[in-house]
C-alpha cells in the first residue's frame, strides 16, 4: 500500500524557492533542498520528479507570490504615473530591505537557466509578458485620460518599464543602496512625463 504524502507541498516549494533565490539553481544541491524543506530526497523526488521539477514549482510559486500581486497593484489605481511610481518605489524598498541575501528568482532564472531549459524560458516569458500587458493597459488608459503623453507607444513604454524594473533588481544585487536605486528609478519614470 502506497504511503500518503504527509507534508504541505506549498511549504516545501517555498523553502526550496528561498534556497534557489539564495544559491541559484546550479549552486543548490538536493541535500540543500532536503535540509531546507525538512524532507528526504526520496520524498522530494516522489513529489517533484527531480530537482528541475522542484525548480519549476518554485518559479510558479514565485510568480504567484511576487509577480501576480505586482500586476494586481498596477490594476488597482486610477492615475498611471502614481501607480507606476508606487511600484518602482516598492521594488526599490524590497531590494534594500533584502540587501544581498536573496536574488529575484526571475532574474536569476533568466541568467542561469533560460538559455538551456525551454520550460524555464517559457515561464519567464509568460511572467514578463503578463506584466508588460498589465502595464500597457494602464498606460493606454492613462493616455486616454491625458495622464501619459499620447505621442509615445504604450507598448514600448511597457516593455521599457519592465526592463527598468528588472535592471533595478540586477543592480540592487550589486549595490542595494536606496539613493542610488531611486535615482535610476526616477530617470526611468521620466518617460511618463
C-alpha positions, 0 to 999 in steps of 0.5 A: 500500500502506497504511503500518503504524502504527509507534508504541505507541498506549498511549504516545501516549494517555498523553502526550496524557492528561498534556497534557489533565490539564495544559491541559484539553481546550479549552486543548490544541491538536493541535500540543500533542498532536503535540509531546507524543506525538512524532507528526504530526497526520496520524498522530494523526488516522489513529489517533484520528479527531480530537482528541475521539477522542484525548480519549476514549482518554485518559479510558479510559486514565485510568480504567484507570490511576487509577480501576480500581486505586482500586476494586481497593484498596477490594476488597482489605481486610477492615475498611471504615473502614481501607480507606476511610481508606487511600484518602482518605489516598492521594488526599490524598498524590497531590494534594500530591505533584502540587501544581498541575501536573496536574488529575484528568482526571475532574474536569476532564472533568466541568467542561469537557466533560460538559455538551456531549459525551454520550460524555464524560458517559457515561464519567464516569458509568460511572467514578463509578458503578463506584466508588460500587458498589465502595464500597457493597459494602464498606460493606454488608459492613462493616455486616454485620460491625458495622464501619459503623453499620447505621442509615445507607444504604450507598448514600448513604454511597457516593455521599457518599464519592465526592463527598468524594473528588472535592471533595478533588481540586477543592480540592487544585487550589486549595490542595494543602496536606496539613493542610488536605486531611486535615482535610476528609478526616477530617470526611468519614470521620466518617460511618463512625463 
